[in-house]
């Protein structure tokens, strides 16, 4: 049985997957799990293997004078990418490559897709490419 946070996380991952598909990414796998952690989405675009971490946040949304949404909260989903989480994502990417018998020097990057919800139908998607540099 999923709790509310898990449900919102799942909806966020679904939105992120659909967003990436629309942007031309090929989704290879979702929720790759091991005892050491999980990768939310593994995708490929233009020959680059992309590990995508999805972060979701429920927040009250406001609109700018031009009608564009922005989050009222100063806290952003990306703030949850701590030093420890960065190291875990890097480790999981290497585990994935080993598990799939892919070369460790394959072109790869780690992206973050942040979803900020007001309601399930009103949200912001923010995609930070190569979010974890020097990877």
C-alpha positions as CSV (number, residue, x, y, z in Angstrom):
1,X,0.0,0.0,0.0
2,X,1.5,3.3,-1.1
3,X,1.4,6.4,1.2
4,X,0.5,9.8,-0.1
5,X,4.2,10.8,-0.7
6,X,4.8,7.6,-2.7
7,X,1.7,8.2,-4.8
8,X,2.8,11.8,-5.7
9,X,6.3,10.5,-6.5
10,X,4.8,7.9,-8.9
11,X,2.6,10.5,-10.6
12,X,5.7,12.8,-10.8
13,X,7.7,10.0,-12.5
14,X,4.8,9.4,-15.0
15,X,4.8,13.1,-15.8
16,X,8.6,13.1,-16.2
17,X,8.5,10.1,-18.4
18,X,5.9,11.6,-20.7
19,X,7.8,14.9,-20.8
20,X,11.0,13.2,-21.8
21,X,9.3,11.2,-24.5
22,X,7.9,14.4,-25.9
23,X,11.4,15.9,-25.9
24,X,12.7,13.0,-28.0
25,X,14.2,10.8,-25.3
26,X,13.9,7.0,-25.6
27,X,12.9,5.5,-22.3
28,X,14.9,2.4,-21.7
29,X,13.9,1.5,-18.2
30,X,12.1,2.8,-15.1
31,X,12.7,2.1,-11.4
32,X,15.9,0.1,-11.7
33,X,16.4,-1.1,-8.1
34,X,19.1,-2.9,-6.3
35,X,19.9,-3.2,-2.6
36,X,22.1,-0.1,-2.9
37,X,19.4,2.2,-4.3
38,X,17.2,3.1,-7.3
39,X,17.4,4.9,-10.6
40,X,14.1,6.5,-11.5
41,X,14.4,6.6,-15.3
42,X,17.1,5.5,-17.7
43,X,16.8,7.1,-21.1
44,X,18.8,7.6,-24.2
45,X,19.1,10.6,-26.6
46,X,21.6,11.2,-29.4
47,X,23.7,8.3,-28.3
48,X,24.0,9.5,-24.7
49,X,22.8,7.3,-21.8
50,X,20.9,9.5,-19.3
51,X,20.1,8.6,-15.8
52,X,17.2,10.7,-14.6
53,X,16.4,11.5,-11.0
54,X,12.8,12.7,-10.5
55,X,12.0,15.0,-7.6
56,X,8.5,16.1,-6.8
57,X,7.1,18.7,-4.5
58,X,3.5,19.8,-3.7
59,X,3.4,23.5,-3.5
60,X,1.0,26.4,-3.9
61,X,1.6,27.8,-7.4
62,X,1.2,31.4,-8.4
63,X,1.2,33.0,-11.8
64,X,3.4,35.9,-13.1
65,X,1.8,38.9,-14.8
66,X,2.4,37.1,-18.1
67,X,0.4,34.1,-16.9
68,X,3.4,31.7,-16.4
69,X,3.4,29.6,-13.3
70,X,6.0,29.9,-10.6
71,X,6.4,28.3,-7.2
72,X,5.6,30.4,-4.2
73,X,7.8,28.2,-1.9
74,X,11.5,29.0,-1.8
75,X,12.2,25.3,-1.3
76,X,12.7,23.5,-4.6
77,X,12.6,19.8,-5.4
78,X,16.2,20.0,-6.6
79,X,17.3,21.0,-3.1
80,X,16.9,17.3,-2.2
81,X,19.9,16.4,-4.3
82,X,22.4,16.4,-1.5
83,X,26.1,15.4,-1.6
84,X,25.1,11.9,-0.3
85,X,22.4,11.6,-3.0
86,X,24.8,12.7,-5.7
87,X,27.3,10.0,-4.7
88,X,24.5,7.4,-4.6
89,X,23.3,8.3,-8.1
90,X,26.8,8.1,-9.4
91,X,27.2,4.7,-7.8
92,X,23.9,3.4,-9.1
93,X,24.8,4.6,-12.6
94,X,28.0,2.5,-12.4
95,X,26.0,-0.5,-11.1
96,X,23.5,-0.2,-13.9
97,X,26.4,-0.2,-16.5
98,X,27.9,-3.3,-14.9
99,X,24.5,-5.1,-14.6
100,X,23.8,-4.4,-18.3
101,X,27.4,-5.2,-19.4
102,X,27.9,-1.8,-20.9
103,X,31.3,-0.1,-21.2
104,X,32.0,2.2,-18.2
105,X,33.2,4.9,-20.6
106,X,30.0,5.1,-22.6
107,X,28.7,8.7,-23.0
108,X,26.4,9.3,-20.0
109,X,25.0,11.9,-17.8
110,X,22.7,12.4,-14.8
111,X,19.8,14.7,-15.2
112,X,17.2,15.9,-12.7
113,X,13.6,16.5,-13.6
114,X,11.7,18.4,-11.0
115,X,7.9,18.4,-10.8
116,X,6.2,21.1,-8.6
117,X,2.5,20.3,-8.1
118,X,-0.3,22.7,-7.3
119,X,-2.9,20.1,-8.3
120,X,-2.5,16.9,-10.3
121,X,-3.4,18.9,-13.5
122,X,-1.5,22.1,-12.6
123,X,2.2,21.6,-12.3
124,X,5.6,22.9,-13.4
125,X,8.3,20.6,-15.1
126,X,11.9,21.8,-14.8
127,X,14.6,19.7,-16.5
128,X,18.2,20.2,-15.5
129,X,20.5,18.4,-18.0
130,X,23.8,17.0,-16.8
131,X,22.9,18.2,-13.3
132,X,25.7,16.3,-11.6
133,X,28.8,17.7,-13.3
134,X,32.2,16.0,-13.7
135,X,30.4,12.7,-14.1
